[in-house]
Amino acid sequence: MGVLTFSGLEITVLSKDAATVLGSWSLAREKDNPHGKFTLIFRKFKDGWRIVHDHTS
């Protein structure tokens, strides 16, 4: 399928149980190289940190 990489990560801690992550993604494949930006919102639960919202373009 290809090799997925992330770069330019910017992590902002909003509180003891919430954070945002902004960054770029790139997928290296044999015939093309799609890429874009993403925003993730994480929340901390009893079981650990989980992504509760993902916007990728």
N, C-alpha and C positions, 0 to 999 in steps of 0.2 A: 504494500500500500504506500510506502514511503517513510520518510523520517520527519517527524514533527519536532520543531524547535520553538522555544520561546525566548524573547529578548525584551530589553527595555522595561523590566518589571518595576513597578512603582507600588509599594505596599503602604497603605494608610490605615493605622489602627484607629478605629472610631470609638471603641470602648473596650472593656475587658472581655467582651464576648462578641465583638463585631469588627470587621475589617473589609476594606476594598482592595482589589488588586487590578491595576491597569497594565497593559502590555501589548506586545505584538507577537504574532505567530507566523510560522512559515512551514510549508509542507514540501519537502524535496522529493519529487517523483521523477520517474524516468523521462516522461514527456512534457512535464510542466512544473511550475513552482508557485501554486497559489499561496497567498499571504493576506494578512489583515490585522485588525486590532480587536482587543477584547476588554471587557470590564466584568469582574466577578465580585460578588458580595458574599462574604463568608460570615457564618455565625457559629459560635461555640456551643455545643450541646454536651450532655453528659458523656456521650460516646466519642466526642472530639469535634474538630472543626469540620463543617460541611458547607458546600456551596449552596446558597439559597436562591441566587439569581445569576444568570449568565447572559451577557449580551455580546455576541461575536459578529463581526462583519468582515 
